[in-house]
Amino acid sequence: MRVTKAQAQANREHIVETASVLFRERGFDGIGVADLMAAAGFTHGGFYKHFGSKADLMAEAAADSLSRSLTSASNLDVAGFFAMYVSREHRDARGNGCTMAALCGDAARQSDEVKTTFANGVEGTLAALEQKLGPTGEGDRAAMINLFAHAVGAVMLSRACPDDAPLADEILQVCRDRILASLPASEPV
């Protein structure tokens, strides 16, 4: 049975979306191609009709989830973004949360293609936050890098603790409070 070009593209998009969730939940090395394809409802053999390698899929899935994250946060101001980002709800939503917090550690050990995807995602996030904040003086980019790194690190540290550990929540609370307190006075908190 032949698959139309439109159906092949829809199948590819479904595989990318499925991979995006599974990679964020389990890490790049935490799921193999066969299990990923099965979760998407396809056979392992069909993978190479869509992708040259698992690394190609990793880069595409990361780019897709990074783009979706930016779109979903587009209606938030800077304070709202950081309040949402450094929260228990985000921390617990590994499969649907930020790709940075879920996979930065994994990305550091991947190909330049994957690292470039993450670098582009960081740049896009910083640009969106800087635009929302508007010009506040020199050092805006440095300040935003600091805040974003602080937020990503907070979620990663909290996730490294047992789910019910008081420390997991304390990390989020302390970091969220410090981030929000450091925003320019013109930014509502």
C-alpha positions as CSV (number, residue, x, y, z in Angstrom):
1,M,0.0,0.0,0.0
2,R,1.5,3.3,-1.1
3,V,1.6,6.3,1.3
4,T,0.9,9.7,-0.2
5,K,3.4,12.5,0.3
6,A,1.0,14.3,2.6
7,Q,0.6,11.1,4.7
8,A,4.4,10.6,4.8
9,Q,4.9,14.2,6.0
10,A,2.1,13.7,8.6
11,N,3.8,10.5,9.8
12,R,7.2,12.2,10.0
13,E,5.7,15.1,12.1
14,H,4.0,12.5,14.4
15,I,7.4,10.7,14.9
16,V,9.1,14.1,15.7
17,E,6.4,15.0,18.2
18,T,6.5,11.6,19.8
19,A,10.3,11.7,20.0
20,S,10.2,15.2,21.4
21,V,8.2,14.0,24.4
22,L,10.1,10.8,24.9
23,F,13.5,12.4,24.7
24,R,12.5,15.0,27.3
25,E,11.1,12.2,29.6
26,R,13.9,9.7,29.2
27,G,16.9,11.5,27.7
28,F,18.4,11.0,24.3
29,D,20.1,7.7,25.3
30,G,17.1,6.6,27.3
31,I,15.0,5.4,24.4
32,G,16.1,3.5,21.3
33,V,14.8,3.8,17.8
34,A,12.7,0.7,17.9
35,D,10.9,1.7,21.1
36,L,10.4,5.3,19.8
37,M,8.9,4.1,16.6
38,A,6.6,1.6,18.4
39,A,5.4,4.5,20.7
40,A,4.6,6.5,17.5
41,G,2.7,3.5,16.1
42,F,5.2,2.6,13.4
43,T,7.7,-0.2,12.7
44,H,11.4,0.2,13.3
45,G,12.1,-0.4,9.6
46,G,10.2,2.7,8.7
47,F,12.5,5.0,10.6
48,Y,15.1,5.3,7.9
49,K,12.5,6.3,5.4
50,H,12.2,9.5,7.4
51,F,15.6,10.1,9.0
52,G,19.2,9.5,8.2
53,S,20.1,8.7,11.9
54,K,18.9,9.0,15.4
55,A,21.0,12.1,15.7
56,D,19.1,13.7,12.9
57,L,15.8,13.0,14.7
58,M,17.3,14.3,18.0
59,A,18.1,17.6,16.4
60,E,14.8,17.9,14.6
61,A,12.8,16.9,17.7
62,A,14.7,19.4,19.9
63,A,14.2,22.2,17.4
64,D,10.5,21.4,17.2
65,S,10.0,21.4,21.0
66,L,12.1,24.5,21.5
67,S,10.0,26.3,18.9
68,R,6.8,25.1,20.6
69,S,8.0,26.3,24.0
70,L,8.7,29.8,22.6
71,T,5.2,29.9,21.0
72,S,3.5,28.7,24.2
73,A,5.3,31.3,26.3
74,S,4.7,34.1,23.9
75,N,1.7,35.6,25.8
76,L,3.7,35.8,29.1
77,D,5.6,38.8,30.3
78,V,9.2,38.3,31.6
79,A,8.1,37.9,35.2
80,G,5.3,35.5,34.2
81,F,7.7,33.5,32.1
82,F,10.1,33.0,35.0
83,A,7.3,32.4,37.5
84,M,5.9,29.6,35.3
85,Y,9.4,28.2,34.4
86,V,10.7,27.9,37.9
87,S,7.6,26.1,39.2
88,R,6.7,22.6,40.5
89,E,4.2,22.3,37.6
90,H,7.0,22.8,35.0
91,R,9.4,20.7,36.9
92,D,7.0,17.8,37.0
93,A,6.1,18.1,33.3
94,R,9.3,16.6,31.9
95,G,7.8,15.4,28.7
96,N,6.0,18.6,28.0
97,G,8.3,21.1,29.7
98,C,11.3,23.0,28.4
99,T,13.8,21.1,26.3
100,M,16.7,23.0,27.8
101,A,15.9,21.9,31.4
102,A,15.3,18.3,30.2
103,L,18.1,17.7,27.8
104,C,21.0,20.2,28.2
105,G,23.1,17.7,30.0
106,D,22.5,15.1,27.2
107,A,23.0,17.7,24.5
108,A,26.5,18.5,25.8
109,R,27.6,14.9,24.8
110,Q,26.0,15.0,21.3
111,S,27.0,16.0,17.8
112,D,27.6,19.6,16.8
113,E,24.3,19.4,14.9
114,V,22.4,18.8,18.2
115,K,24.5,21.4,20.0
116,T,23.8,23.9,17.3
117,T,20.1,23.2,17.7
118,F,20.4,24.0,21.4
119,A,22.5,27.1,20.8
120,N,19.8,28.3,18.4
121,G,17.1,27.6,21.0
122,V,19.0,29.5,23.7
123,E,19.5,32.5,21.3
124,G,15.8,32.4,20.4
125,T,14.7,32.3,24.1
126,L,17.1,35.1,25.0
127,A,15.9,37.3,22.1
128,A,12.2,36.7,23.0
129,L,12.9,37.6,26.6
130,E,15.0,40.7,25.8
131,Q,12.3,41.9,23.4
132,K,9.6,41.5,26.1
133,L,11.8,43.3,28.6
134,G,12.7,46.1,26.3
135,P,15.8,48.3,26.6
136,T,16.7,48.8,30.2
137,G,20.4,49.8,29.8
138,E,23.7,48.2,29.2
139,G,24.1,44.6,30.1
140,D,20.6,43.5,29.1
141,R,21.9,40.4,27.3
142,A,24.2,39.5,30.1
143,A,21.4,39.9,32.6
144,M,19.1,37.8,30.6
145,I,21.7,35.0,30.1
146,N,22.2,35.0,33.9
147,L,18.4,34.8,34.6
148,F,17.8,32.1,32.0
149,A,20.7,30.0,33.2
150,H,19.6,30.5,36.8
151,A,16.1,29.3,35.8
152,V,17.2,26.3,33.8
153,G,19.7,25.3,36.5
154,A,17.0,25.6,39.2
155,V,14.7,23.2,37.3
156,M,17.5,20.7,36.7
157,L,18.6,20.7,40.3
158,S,15.1,20.3,41.5
159,R,14.5,17.4,39.2
160,A,17.7,15.7,40.4
161,C,16.1,15.5,43.9
162,P,13.5,12.9,44.8
163,D,10.0,14.1,43.8
164,D,8.8,14.4,47.4
165,A,12.0,15.9,48.8
166,P,11.5,19.3,50.5
167,L,14.8,20.4,48.9
168,A,13.3,20.0,45.5
169,D,10.6,22.6,46.3
170,E,13.1,24.8,48.3
171,I,15.4,25.1,45.3
172,L,12.5,26.2,43.1
173,Q,11.2,28.7,45.7
174,V,14.5,30.3,46.4
175,C,15.6,30.6,42.8
176,R,12.2,31.9,41.6
177,D,12.2,34.5,44.4
178,R,15.7,35.6,43.5
179,I,15.0,35.7,39.8
180,L,11.8,37.8,40.2
181,A,13.5,40.1,42.7
182,S,16.3,40.8,40.2
183,L,14.0,41.9,37.4
184,P,14.1,45.7,36.6
185,A,11.7,47.8,38.6
186,S,9.7,48.5,35.4
187,E,8.9,44.8,35.0
188,P,5.8,43.8,37.0
189,V,6.5,41.1,39.5
